Amino acid sequence: MKQPDMGRMLKQVQKMQEEMAGVQAALSEETVEASAGGGVVTAIVRGDQTLESVRIDPSAVDPSDVEMLQDLVTAAVNEGLRKSRELAEARLGAVTANIVPPGFNMPGLR
């Protein structure tokens, strides 16, 4: 049985690490947008899962119903985070697709 070329494998892993670092840096610059309440609350989330901003339409501000506004903000932020995770998985998955064999499961790589 032929032994794997460890030097070649190490080079592939190092290349993948460099590519992943580049993708992660790029993700911090990309954003996704999510809204709730028909667009009265919008959350902008970066690809590295940091909240960049929240926009609230003044019509959503009702002092007698603060709970509704809180719920809309929570919904918009959660949806933005979900979209951001999907974006990160897609970008990082493209890096690991050529190196990690199909069906191989390692947390953080797929």
Secondary structure as UniProt FT lines:
FT   HELIX           6..27
FT   TURN            28..29
FT   STRAND          31..36
FT   TURN            37..40
FT   STRAND          41..46
FT   TURN            47..48
FT   STRAND          51..56
FT   HELIX           58..60
FT   HELIX           63..65
FT   HELIX           66..96
FT   TURN            97..99
FT   TURN            102..103
FT   TURN            107..109
//
